[in-house]
Amino acid sequence: MRLAVREVLELSERCFSAAGFAEGPARAAAEAVWWTELYHGSGLSLLCDLLPALPEWDRGALTVADRKASVSVVNGATQPGLVSQTPAVDLACAGASRHGVGIVDVRTVPGDETVPTLGHAAYAAAERGLLSVVLASGGAGRPRTAVARPDDPHPVVAERELDAPSRSHAAVRDVIRGGAYGRRDNPLTQAFFTGESGTAYGTAGSRLVDRLLGRSVESDPSGADLDPGYVLVCVDPDHPRHSGGLRPVVDRFVADASGATRVFRPAEIHGRVDQVLENGVEVPEAVWRDVFDRSSEVLAPEFEGSYRGAGFDINE
């Protein structure tokens, strides 16, 4: 059966509301589901599989274990990545705005089934004008990297699935877990100052980003010991601390097909959006039924009259 685009978003949001999410977090989670449907064709099916677990999800269980300069550490070890995704984007974007680089290290529940939605975190940061990278351990699937940069009408997104967490993931985690990120040099400098670059770049910032991206698609067998979770790196290409030239580094990475399993370009996604707006989204009936049944558990929304009786002012 087919659903209208609006129905996909609304059904998803109502499922999260029925599970106890507040209005804002419910909407944010629904947008991640919708992104996964649009980009991977699996958002609603994933949501259907997650329905039994939704009541156990709790944004209040997230804690900021540390926050220094450009780095934040979020402990969400009882929660999946989808729950921490929006606050992680906010923290990383704030760090990039202030310091040129923002990094958030998030611990998640083992066996996290929401890892496929984490590309939306990179996408959301790129919508704010930042170069962004998500480095994720496997959860219930394979480890993956997602890279995004701003473009029109949608950010460019490149994703790569790996056999083990990436070298970049391990390098950033080593700096953060070693507690060295409070030093003067930012964590990217500490993690990627040494080593070969794929292309000769004239600035330190370009070389660091090149090494971050190049190693983000190289598996590190020793990374199997990493705690479950993901790292979100955001870089403001226009920050005064950078000397420019960061966007071409990402462009070269995206242009190299060997660096990504799949690249989602604006024209392709724009065409996909037009298609689903016209034809709707194809969804198995069993998936729709389960999602619809859960979404129907939402109580009628509160309104001003529900507090005052039949006449708004009659009781005052």
N, C-alpha and C positions, 0 to 999 in steps of 0.2 A: 504494500500500500504506500501511498505518498502523503507526506505532510508538508504543509506550507512552512516556509522559513520561520515565520513568527511562532508557529506551533512548536517547533523544535526548541526554541529558546524558552518559551513560556512553560512548556511541559517540564523541561529540565529545571527551571527556576522553582517551579511548584514542588518538584520532588525534594529539592534541598530545603525548601520552606517546611515541608511536611516532616522532614527529619530534624527540625528545630533550628535551622540556620536563620539568623537575622536577615533582614531584607537586603542589605548591601552585600554581605558575603554570599548569600544565595544567588544573587544576580551575577557576581563575579565568577562563581563556580560554574554557573550555567553558560557564561560566555566562553569558558575554557572547554566545556563539553561541545558547544557549538563550533568552536575553532577546530576541535579534533574531528568533528563530523565533516566540516568543510574541507579540511586539508587531508584527512586520512580516510574519510568515509566510515568511521567507526565510533563516533561520539556517542550516539544513542545506544548502540550495542554495548559499549563499555559501561555507560551509565546503568543499563539494565543489569549487567553483571554485578555492579556495585551496590544495588539497592539494599540488599540485606545488611550491608555494613554502614550505610549512611547514618543511622541513629547513633553510632558510636563515634562519629566524627565531631570534633569540638575545637573551634578556633581558640577557645579559652585555655586549651591545653598547651598552646605554644608559648614558649618563654624565650626572651632574648638573653642568652647566657653571657654574651659579651658584646660590647660595641665600642670600638676604638677607631677613630679617624675614618678611613674608607672601608672598614671591615665590620660586619655584624655576624654574629654566630647565633643561630636560632635552633633551639632544642625542640624538635617536634617528633621525638622518637616513638610516640604512641599514635602519630597521625600520618596519613599519606601526604604526598607532595601536593596534591590538589588543594588541600586545606591551607598550606603555608605559602602557596604560590603568589597570591596577591600581596600579602605583607612583604614577602621577599622582594618582589618587584619594586614596591614603594621604598624599601630600605636601600636597595642597590641604586635606584635612580637618584635618591637623595644624596648618597655618597658620591656618585659620579658628578652631580651638579656642584657639590661643594669642593671636591678634591680632584676631579677629572677622572677618577676611577672609583667605582663602588662594587664591593664584593660581599655577597651573603652566602654563608656556609650553613646549610640546613640539614639537620639529621631527620630522617623519616623512619616510619615503621618498617621493619624487615618485610620483604615480599610485597612491597608497594605495587599495587596494580594500576596506579594512576600515572606511572612514568610516561606513557604516550601523550599525556596532556601537557607535559612540561615545555614542549616547544612553544606553547602559548605564552609562557613567561618571557622567552626571548622576543617573541612577536610583540608583546605588550610594551616591553622596554623600547623596542625599535620604533613603535608608534610615538613614543615621547622624544624621538630624535637621537637615540643612543645606539651605539654599536653594542651588541649583547651576545653573550655566549652562555649556554646552559651545559653543564658537565654533570651527567647523572650516572649513578650506579644502576645496576640492572633491575632492582626490585623483583617483580614477578616475571620480568622478561630480560632482554639483553641491555647492557649499558648503552648509553647514547649521548650524542653531542648535538646541540642545536645552535646555529649561528644565525643572527638576524641583523640587518641594517636597514635604515629608513629608505623608503622609496614611495612612489606614487602610482596607483592609489592604495597600494598595500606594501608593507615591508617585504623585502626579499628574505626568505627563510631557507636555510640549508640544514639538512639533518643527516646524521650518520649513525648507524648501529654498529657496535663493536663487540668483540669477543670478551673483553675485559675492560674495566674502567680505563679512561684515557690517561696518557702521560701528563697532560695538563691538569686533569682532576687530581692525580696523585701529587703533583708538584705544588698546587695551590693548597691542598689539604695539609701537606707537610709544613708549609709556612704558617698556616693558621693554627694547626694543632701544636706546633712548636712554640707558639706564643710570640713569634718574632714580628708580627705585623704592626706592632706599636712603634716600630723604629721609624726613622726619618724616611727611608726609601719605601715606596709603596710595595705591596705584596707582589705585583707583577714584576717589578725590578728584582726582588729577592728570588722569585720563582723562575724567571726566564732571562736573566741577564746573560748567562753563559749558554753556549751551544751554537749550532749552525742555524742560519736562516735560509729559507728556500730561495729568497731573492735578496739582492744587496740593496738595503735601504739606507738613506742618508741620515735618519734621525733615530734616536734611542727609542722613542715611543713607537715608531713604525716597526722597528726590529722586535720589540717586545710583543706587540700585537701579532706579528707574523709568527713568532715562536709559539705564542698561545694557541693560535689557530692551527698551525701545523701539527703540534703535539696533541691537539684536541681530537684528532682522528687517528691517533696511533695508540693501540692497546698497550697497557702496562700490566703484564701478568702479576706483578707484585701488588697491584691495586685491588686484588681480590680480598685483601685484608681491610680495605676501607670500610668504615661504618656506613650503613645504608643511608643514602641521601643524595643531595645534589649541591652544586655550587653555581651561583648566578654571578657572572661578571658583566658589568656595564661600564662602558667607556664613553665619555663625552668628547666627540672629535673636535669640538669647537672651544674646549676649555683652554684658558690662557696657559696652563701648564704644558699643553701639547703644542708642538710647533707645526701642526697641520700634517696633511698627507696620510691620515689614518684610513680614510674611506677607500682609497685605491688598494690598500692591503687586503681589506675584506673583499673588494671586487675581484681581485686576482684569485683569492681563495675560492670564491663562489664559481668563478669561471673555470676552475680546474675540476672537471667532473670526477676525478679520482678521489677528491677530498670529501665527497658527500654521497650518501646513498640516494638522496633525492633533493632537488632544488626546486623551490616553489617561487616562481617569478610573478611579478604583479600582473602581467597580461594574462597568464594562465589562471590565476586566482580570480581576476576580474571576470574572465569568461565563465569560470565555475559559478561565481556569484550570480551572474546573469542567468545561467542555466537553471540553478535551483530556484531563483525567484520566479522563473517562468514555469518550470515543470515540477517544482517541489523536490523533496528529499525522499528517496526510496528507503523504506524501513520495513523489515519483516513484521508481519502482523503480531506475532507472539511478543516481539520486543515492544511494539507500540502498546499492546494490551497491558503488559506489566508496568511500563512507565506511566501509562494513563491511570491505571488503578492506584499507583502510589501517589501520583500528583493530585488525585481526587481527595486525598486525605487532608488537604489543606483546609483549615477553617475559613469561613468567609472573612474577608479583611475588615479590620476595625475602621470605623468612620466616626465623625464627630457626634452624629446622632446616637451612636451606640452607647455613649457615655451620658447622654442627657435625656433620653426618652424620646417619645415620638415627635414632640415639638422641641426644636433646638433651644429655645429660650424659655420654655414654659416652666421649667423647674428652677429658674434663677430669679 
